[in-house]
Amino acid sequence: MKIPNAESLILFAFLGCIALWAISKCSARRTDFVRQLSLEEQVEEPQASRDTVVPTKPQAIQEEPAPAPPPAPAQEPTQYSTTLRKPTNLPENPEPAASETKAAPAKSGTTLYVTIDGLKLRKEPGLKSEVLEQLSLNSPVTFLNQKTEWTQEINLGKETVTDHWVRIKSAKGKTGWVFGAGVHYYKMKRSGVMN
């Protein structure tokens, strides 16, 4: 039985529409899968807070000394040797001498600036602790190389920030704790704070 041309044309158009519909559904499912996978990866990797002041402790790196090349004869030109090392993010430190018994502490006394006008210097970390002083915007403070192991979420008015508490010394000489989001390495005003 022969199918007329008009009917075969309609049949092919119908099958073509079904094929296009199936392709679009598969493509939509694939993009949903990729989107879900990327969201799962973001949940697994915690975001680093860029406003957090974290003290660094130098770590001694022990490297094996490279064997010395044999001395070259006097007539030959000087030869240079190259040693390839595994790249690291840590600075290279020579092995400590026998007289050095303990590592030097991390640099204390870094100057930070207040980014929230009226930031409260507290006796202990936490919002319920006694207030020692109110700091003005951009006033310099000295970081005392201590932070809490835990973070706290605080609503600043227009934004909610999760950060550590850091120990500082004010310009008036008072020592206490401030919320880490309230200090920074540069003079600036933190956006998101209600006046």
Secondary structure, DSSP 8 states (H G I E B T S, - for coil): ----HHHHHHHHHHHHHHHHHHHHHHHHHHHHHHHHHHHHHHHHS----TT----------------------SSS------------SS-------TT--S-------EEEEE-STTEEEESSSSTTS-EEEEE-TT-EEEEEEEE-SS-EEEE-BS-EEEE-EEEEE-TTS-EEEEEGGGEESS----TTB--
